[in-house]
Amino acid sequence: MASTIRVRATSNGDITEVQTLIQHPMDTGLVKDSKGELIPAHYIQELKFECNGKDVFVANWGTAVSKDPYVKFSFKGAKKGDDLKISWTDNKGGSDTTTAKIS
């Protein structure tokens, strides 16, 4: 199965910019389906980015994040060729992890 995470990380001098798109339903538990029954909550609880084994961005999310979330941030201390690991876990025990090289 292909990863649900798409990432682009580029280094420009001392700053590394990360753009990430994650495929996830992010259901709030407040929406009904076509039969009028509530769709159970299903959302990412923790999103983590690690560069060379050190956390550079950690987010604890709830139901207020939209479907297929997009995350963009920048940080210092990385260089081209470094490894970036991205992982998430959701409230139903699901998870995904991917890695990318900083270009």
N, C-alpha and C positions, 0 to 999 in steps of 0.2 A: 504494500500500500504506500502510495506517495505521501510525503509529509504534508500536514496541514499548514505548515509555516513556510512562508516565502520571505527571504531576507536579502537586503543589500546593505553592505557596510563599506564605506569609503573613507580613507584617511587623507587628510589635507593638512600637512604639517603636524601640529600637536593635537588637532581635533579630529575625532572619528565620528562620522554621522551614520546612524543606523536607521533604516526604514524597514518595517516589518508588516506583513499582512498575514493574518491568521484566519483560516476558515473554521468557524465555529458558530452554532446556532444562537448562542447567548440568549436562550429563552428565559423570560423573567418569572414564569409561573403564574402570570396574570392574564395571559391571552388564551382565548378559547379556539378550538379547532372547528372544522366545518360541521361537526356533530354537536357543538355547543359544550364540549367537555374541555376543562382546563388542560393546557399543555404543561406538563411538569417542568419546574425550573431546571435549567441545564446551562451552566455558565462556568467560565474559567475563574478559578479562585486565585491561583498564583501564576504569575508570569515572571520568568527570570532570564536575565542575560548575563553570561559570564565571559570574561575575556582572559585567556590564559589562566583559568581556574579561579579568578577573583570576580565576585559579583560587581557588576557595573550598573545594573538597573533591576530592581525587584518591585513588582506591583501586586498588591492584594486587591482583587476586584470583587464586585458584587454583581447584582442584576442590572445595574444602571449603565452597562457598557453595550454598545450596539452590536448587531450581528456582524460577523467577519471583521473584527476590530483591526484598525491600522494604528501602529505605534511608530513614532519618530522621535528620536532624541540624539544627543551627542555627548561625548565624554572625552576626557584627556587620558593620556598614558598608554595608548596603543600605537602600533605602527603597521605598515603594510605587511601582509603575510601572517599576522597573528590570527589565532583561532578565536572565533566567537561562537559560543554555545547558547542556543535559545531553547527554553523548555516551558511547558505549561502543564498544569493539572486542573481538572475541573471537579465540580461538586458530585459527580457520579463516578469518580475514580478514574476517569479517562486521562490520558496524558499524551504528549508528543514532545519530541526533541529533535533538533537538527543543529548542524554546525555549518559555519561559513568562514571563509578566509576573508580577512579585511584586504580590500584592494586599494 
